[in-house]
């Protein structure tokens, strides 16, 4: 009697949904559509991170050169609220990590299918809201810093040093607002995917948000030592 032997590279996955469809053979290394989408999202974010890094590196070089050749470069004290802003942004990375831990705890299931899983997803989404709120608080703090400088008579076109200050902080603030929009996007996706974080773009968003945090620390140190 002839027998049929499956090749060792094939693995049978039984369809347990009762749909009557035949089992599918999955090859090792097979990537689902959602997994491929997540990888593409993260790759796209890494490209954006590289582009933003190059932008700020170029402006840093330009500022250093300009400071060396400009005799009227003014040194001024940074508004103290900027240090509070830094703390706010660091805390936002921590709250994002709290959200990630909740979502990771439910990643082994198909979503929030049990009361315990639903509770974890709910807490994760709560920390996402907190992260977005802290991001908005940071931007508000930056507006206060600009108001402080304008009260000192320092505007965008007052001096090369004040020009670079406004360009650095405003550009970072705009990118961070993009991150706040990312919070809303991920939350909307989490609702549609029943709390499955890997289908929501959460990984790509996390990379971007933590990068914004690191970038700000770099900019603050640059401003402290150059201004």
SEVEXBA-812436 format. One record per residue (C-alpha): x, y, z; residue number from 1; chain; residue in three letters. Coordinates in nm, 2 decimals. Last residue first. Example, Ala and Ser with C-alpha at 12.3 -4.5 7.8 and 13.67 -1.06 7.14 Angstrom:
2
<pt <1.37; -0.11; 0.71>; 2; A; SER>;
<pt <1.23; -0.45; 0.78>; 1; A; ALA>;
This chain:
227
<pt <2.42; 7.90; 2.48>; 227; A; UNK>;
<pt <2.65; 7.63; 2.34>; 226; A; UNK>;
<pt <2.68; 7.39; 2.64>; 225; A; UNK>;
<pt <2.32; 7.41; 2.75>; 224; A; UNK>;
<pt <2.18; 7.42; 2.40>; 223; A; UNK>;
<pt <2.37; 7.10; 2.30>; 222; A; UNK>;
<pt <2.27; 6.93; 2.62>; 221; A; UNK>;
<pt <1.90; 7.02; 2.56>; 220; A; UNK>;
<pt <1.93; 6.90; 2.20>; 219; A; UNK>;
<pt <2.07; 6.56; 2.30>; 218; A; UNK>;
<pt <1.80; 6.51; 2.56>; 217; A; UNK>;
<pt <1.54; 6.61; 2.30>; 216; A; UNK>;
<pt <1.67; 6.35; 2.05>; 215; A; UNK>;
<pt <1.66; 6.08; 2.31>; 214; A; UNK>;
<pt <1.29; 6.15; 2.38>; 213; A; UNK>;
<pt <1.20; 6.18; 2.02>; 212; A; UNK>;
<pt <1.38; 5.85; 1.96>; 211; A; UNK>;
<pt <1.17; 5.69; 2.24>; 210; A; UNK>;
<pt <0.86; 5.81; 2.06>; 209; A; UNK>;
<pt <0.96; 5.68; 1.71>; 208; A; UNK>;
<pt <1.06; 5.34; 1.83>; 207; A; UNK>;
<pt <0.74; 5.31; 2.03>; 206; A; UNK>;
<pt <0.53; 5.40; 1.73>; 205; A; UNK>;
<pt <0.69; 5.13; 1.52>; 204; A; UNK>;
<pt <0.62; 4.87; 1.78>; 203; A; UNK>;
<pt <0.26; 4.99; 1.84>; 202; A; UNK>;
<pt <0.17; 4.96; 1.47>; 201; A; UNK>;
<pt <-0.17; 4.81; 1.57>; 200; A; UNK>;
<pt <-0.14; 4.45; 1.46>; 199; A; UNK>;
<pt <0.14; 4.37; 1.71>; 198; A; UNK>;
<pt <-0.07; 4.53; 1.98>; 197; A; UNK>;
<pt <-0.36; 4.29; 1.96>; 196; A; UNK>;
<pt <-0.63; 4.48; 2.17>; 195; A; UNK>;
<pt <-0.93; 4.37; 1.97>; 194; A; UNK>;
<pt <-0.78; 4.47; 1.64>; 193; A; UNK>;
<pt <-1.02; 4.76; 1.57>; 192; A; UNK>;
<pt <-0.98; 4.90; 1.92>; 191; A; UNK>;
<pt <-0.60; 4.87; 1.91>; 190; A; UNK>;
<pt <-0.60; 5.04; 1.57>; 189; A; UNK>;
<pt <-0.78; 5.35; 1.71>; 188; A; UNK>;
<pt <-0.53; 5.36; 2.01>; 187; A; UNK>;
<pt <-0.24; 5.33; 1.76>; 186; A; UNK>;
<pt <-0.36; 5.62; 1.55>; 185; A; UNK>;
<pt <-0.43; 5.84; 1.86>; 184; A; UNK>;
<pt <-0.08; 5.78; 1.99>; 183; A; UNK>;
<pt <0.07; 5.84; 1.64>; 182; A; UNK>;
<pt <-0.10; 6.18; 1.64>; 181; A; UNK>;
<pt <0.10; 6.25; 1.96>; 180; A; UNK>;
<pt <0.41; 6.14; 1.78>; 179; A; UNK>;
<pt <0.34; 6.39; 1.50>; 178; A; UNK>;
<pt <0.32; 6.65; 1.78>; 177; A; UNK>;
<pt <0.67; 6.53; 1.87>; 176; A; UNK>;
<pt <0.79; 6.61; 1.52>; 175; A; UNK>;
<pt <0.65; 6.96; 1.54>; 174; A; UNK>;
<pt <0.81; 7.01; 1.88>; 173; A; UNK>;
<pt <1.15; 6.90; 1.76>; 172; A; UNK>;
<pt <1.13; 7.15; 1.47>; 171; A; UNK>;
<pt <1.02; 7.42; 1.71>; 170; A; UNK>;
<pt <1.30; 7.35; 1.96>; 169; A; UNK>;
<pt <1.58; 7.34; 1.71>; 168; A; UNK>;
<pt <1.46; 7.63; 1.49>; 167; A; UNK>;
<pt <1.38; 7.85; 1.79>; 166; A; UNK>;
<pt <1.72; 7.80; 1.94>; 165; A; UNK>;
<pt <1.90; 7.84; 1.61>; 164; A; UNK>;
<pt <1.74; 8.18; 1.56>; 163; A; UNK>;
<pt <1.82; 8.29; 1.92>; 162; A; UNK>;
<pt <2.19; 8.22; 1.86>; 161; A; UNK>;
<pt <2.19; 8.39; 1.52>; 160; A; UNK>;
<pt <2.04; 8.70; 1.68>; 159; A; UNK>;
<pt <1.71; 8.88; 1.69>; 158; A; UNK>;
<pt <1.55; 8.71; 1.39>; 157; A; UNK>;
<pt <1.36; 8.43; 1.58>; 156; A; UNK>;
<pt <1.29; 8.65; 1.89>; 155; A; UNK>;
<pt <1.48; 8.74; 2.20>; 154; A; UNK>;
<pt <1.35; 9.05; 2.37>; 153; A; UNK>;
<pt <1.36; 8.90; 2.72>; 152; A; UNK>;
<pt <0.98; 8.86; 2.72>; 151; A; UNK>;
<pt <1.03; 8.68; 2.38>; 150; A; UNK>;
<pt <1.25; 8.43; 2.56>; 149; A; UNK>;
<pt <0.99; 8.35; 2.83>; 148; A; UNK>;
<pt <0.72; 8.32; 2.57>; 147; A; UNK>;
<pt <0.94; 8.07; 2.38>; 146; A; UNK>;
<pt <0.98; 7.87; 2.70>; 145; A; UNK>;
<pt <0.61; 7.88; 2.77>; 144; A; UNK>;
<pt <0.54; 7.74; 2.42>; 143; A; UNK>;
<pt <0.79; 7.47; 2.50>; 142; A; UNK>;
<pt <0.60; 7.38; 2.81>; 141; A; UNK>;
<pt <0.28; 7.35; 2.60>; 140; A; UNK>;
<pt <0.47; 7.11; 2.37>; 139; A; UNK>;
<pt <0.58; 6.90; 2.68>; 138; A; UNK>;
<pt <0.22; 6.89; 2.81>; 137; A; UNK>;
<pt <0.10; 6.76; 2.47>; 136; A; UNK>;
<pt <0.35; 6.48; 2.50>; 135; A; UNK>;
<pt <0.25; 6.41; 2.86>; 134; A; UNK>;
<pt <-0.11; 6.38; 2.74>; 133; A; UNK>;
<pt <-0.01; 6.13; 2.47>; 132; A; UNK>;
<pt <0.18; 5.92; 2.72>; 131; A; UNK>;
<pt <-0.12; 5.93; 2.96>; 130; A; UNK>;
<pt <-0.35; 5.81; 2.68>; 129; A; UNK>;
<pt <-0.11; 5.53; 2.61>; 128; A; UNK>;
<pt <-0.10; 5.44; 2.98>; 127; A; UNK>;
<pt <-0.48; 5.40; 2.97>; 126; A; UNK>;
<pt <-0.46; 5.19; 2.66>; 125; A; UNK>;
<pt <-0.23; 4.95; 2.84>; 124; A; UNK>;
<pt <-0.46; 4.94; 3.14>; 123; A; UNK>;
<pt <-0.76; 4.85; 2.91>; 122; A; UNK>;
<pt <-0.55; 4.59; 2.74>; 121; A; UNK>;
<pt <-0.46; 4.43; 3.07>; 120; A; UNK>;
<pt <-0.82; 4.44; 3.19>; 119; A; UNK>;
<pt <-0.94; 4.28; 2.87>; 118; A; UNK>;
<pt <-0.68; 4.01; 2.91>; 117; A; UNK>;
<pt <-0.80; 3.93; 3.26>; 116; A; UNK>;
<pt <-1.16; 3.93; 3.15>; 115; A; UNK>;
<pt <-1.09; 3.70; 2.87>; 114; A; UNK>;
<pt <-1.09; 3.74; 2.49>; 113; A; UNK>;
<pt <-0.88; 4.06; 2.47>; 112; A; UNK>;
<pt <-0.68; 3.96; 2.17>; 111; A; UNK>;
<pt <-0.59; 3.65; 1.98>; 110; A; UNK>;
<pt <-0.38; 3.53; 2.27>; 109; A; UNK>;
<pt <0.00; 3.52; 2.33>; 108; A; UNK>;
<pt <0.03; 3.89; 2.30>; 107; A; UNK>;
<pt <-0.18; 3.96; 2.61>; 106; A; UNK>;
<pt <0.12; 4.02; 2.85>; 105; A; UNK>;
<pt <0.30; 4.20; 2.58>; 104; A; UNK>;
<pt <0.02; 4.46; 2.57>; 103; A; UNK>;
<pt <0.04; 4.53; 2.94>; 102; A; UNK>;
<pt <0.42; 4.55; 2.93>; 101; A; UNK>;
<pt <0.40; 4.79; 2.63>; 100; A; UNK>;
<pt <0.17; 5.03; 2.82>; 99; A; UNK>;
<pt <0.41; 5.05; 3.11>; 98; A; UNK>;
<pt <0.69; 5.12; 2.86>; 97; A; UNK>;
<pt <0.49; 5.41; 2.72>; 96; A; UNK>;
<pt <0.45; 5.54; 3.08>; 95; A; UNK>;
<pt <0.82; 5.54; 3.11>; 94; A; UNK>;
<pt <0.88; 5.71; 2.78>; 93; A; UNK>;
<pt <0.63; 5.98; 2.90>; 92; A; UNK>;
<pt <0.82; 6.02; 3.22>; 91; A; UNK>;
<pt <1.13; 6.11; 3.02>; 90; A; UNK>;
<pt <0.92; 6.37; 2.82>; 89; A; UNK>;
<pt <0.79; 6.53; 3.14>; 88; A; UNK>;
<pt <1.14; 6.54; 3.29>; 87; A; UNK>;
<pt <1.27; 6.72; 2.98>; 86; A; UNK>;
<pt <0.99; 6.97; 2.99>; 85; A; UNK>;
<pt <1.07; 7.05; 3.35>; 84; A; UNK>;
<pt <1.43; 7.13; 3.24>; 83; A; UNK>;
<pt <1.29; 7.35; 2.96>; 82; A; UNK>;
<pt <1.08; 7.54; 3.22>; 81; A; UNK>;
<pt <1.40; 7.69; 3.34>; 80; A; UNK>;
<pt <1.43; 7.91; 3.04>; 79; A; UNK>;
<pt <1.78; 7.89; 2.89>; 78; A; UNK>;
<pt <2.02; 8.16; 3.00>; 77; A; UNK>;
<pt <2.16; 8.37; 2.71>; 76; A; UNK>;
<pt <2.49; 8.37; 2.52>; 75; A; UNK>;
<pt <2.48; 8.61; 2.22>; 74; A; UNK>;
<pt <2.67; 8.55; 1.90>; 73; A; UNK>;
<pt <2.78; 8.90; 1.77>; 72; A; UNK>;
<pt <3.13; 8.79; 1.65>; 71; A; UNK>;
<pt <2.99; 8.53; 1.41>; 70; A; UNK>;
<pt <3.25; 8.30; 1.26>; 69; A; UNK>;
<pt <3.27; 8.03; 1.53>; 68; A; UNK>;
<pt <2.90; 8.04; 1.61>; 67; A; UNK>;
<pt <2.81; 7.99; 1.25>; 66; A; UNK>;
<pt <3.04; 7.68; 1.22>; 65; A; UNK>;
<pt <2.89; 7.53; 1.54>; 64; A; UNK>;
<pt <2.53; 7.62; 1.43>; 63; A; UNK>;
<pt <2.58; 7.47; 1.08>; 62; A; UNK>;
<pt <2.72; 7.15; 1.23>; 61; A; UNK>;
<pt <2.42; 7.12; 1.46>; 60; A; UNK>;
<pt <2.18; 7.20; 1.17>; 59; A; UNK>;
<pt <2.33; 6.91; 0.96>; 58; A; UNK>;
<pt <2.32; 6.67; 1.26>; 57; A; UNK>;
<pt <1.95; 6.77; 1.31>; 56; A; UNK>;
<pt <1.86; 6.69; 0.96>; 55; A; UNK>;
<pt <2.07; 6.37; 0.95>; 54; A; UNK>;
<pt <1.89; 6.25; 1.27>; 53; A; UNK>;
<pt <1.55; 6.32; 1.12>; 52; A; UNK>;
<pt <1.64; 6.12; 0.80>; 51; A; UNK>;
<pt <1.77; 5.83; 1.01>; 50; A; UNK>;
<pt <1.46; 5.83; 1.23>; 49; A; UNK>;
<pt <1.24; 5.84; 0.92>; 48; A; UNK>;
<pt <1.42; 5.53; 0.78>; 47; A; UNK>;
<pt <1.38; 5.36; 1.11>; 46; A; UNK>;
<pt <1.01; 5.44; 1.11>; 45; A; UNK>;
<pt <0.97; 5.29; 0.76>; 44; A; UNK>;
<pt <1.14; 4.97; 0.87>; 43; A; UNK>;
<pt <0.91; 4.95; 1.17>; 42; A; UNK>;
<pt <0.61; 4.99; 0.95>; 41; A; UNK>;
<pt <0.74; 4.73; 0.70>; 40; A; UNK>;
<pt <0.80; 4.48; 0.98>; 39; A; UNK>;
<pt <0.45; 4.54; 1.12>; 38; A; UNK>;
<pt <0.30; 4.49; 0.78>; 37; A; UNK>;
<pt <0.49; 4.16; 0.73>; 36; A; UNK>;
<pt <0.36; 4.04; 1.07>; 35; A; UNK>;
<pt <0.01; 4.13; 0.97>; 34; A; UNK>;
<pt <0.04; 3.95; 0.64>; 33; A; UNK>;
<pt <0.18; 3.64; 0.81>; 32; A; UNK>;
<pt <0.55; 3.55; 0.78>; 31; A; UNK>;
<pt <0.65; 3.19; 0.69>; 30; A; UNK>;
<pt <1.00; 3.12; 0.83>; 29; A; UNK>;
<pt <0.93; 2.75; 0.83>; 28; A; UNK>;
<pt <0.67; 2.67; 0.57>; 27; A; UNK>;
<pt <0.30; 2.65; 0.67>; 26; A; UNK>;
<pt <0.09; 2.38; 0.52>; 25; A; UNK>;
<pt <-0.28; 2.47; 0.54>; 24; A; UNK>;
<pt <-0.56; 2.26; 0.67>; 23; A; UNK>;
<pt <-0.86; 2.22; 0.45>; 22; A; UNK>;
<pt <-1.16; 2.46; 0.50>; 21; A; UNK>;
<pt <-1.46; 2.31; 0.69>; 20; A; UNK>;
<pt <-1.53; 2.63; 0.88>; 19; A; UNK>;
<pt <-1.51; 2.47; 1.22>; 18; A; UNK>;
<pt <-1.28; 2.74; 1.36>; 17; A; UNK>;
<pt <-1.02; 2.49; 1.46>; 16; A; UNK>;
<pt <-0.83; 2.49; 1.12>; 15; A; UNK>;
<pt <-0.55; 2.24; 1.18>; 14; A; UNK>;
<pt <-0.20; 2.37; 1.10>; 13; A; UNK>;
<pt <0.01; 2.12; 0.93>; 12; A; UNK>;
<pt <0.39; 2.18; 0.93>; 11; A; UNK>;
<pt <0.59; 2.14; 0.61>; 10; A; UNK>;
<pt <0.97; 2.14; 0.60>; 9; A; UNK>;
<pt <1.00; 1.77; 0.68>; 8; A; UNK>;
<pt <0.82; 1.68; 0.35>; 7; A; UNK>;
<pt <0.49; 1.50; 0.41>; 6; A; UNK>;
<pt <0.50; 1.14; 0.34>; 5; A; UNK>;
<pt <0.22; 0.97; 0.14>; 4; A; UNK>;
<pt <0.19; 0.60; 0.17>; 3; A; UNK>;
<pt <0.14; 0.34; -0.10>; 2; A; UNK>;
<pt <0.00; 0.00; 0.00>; 1; A; UNK>;
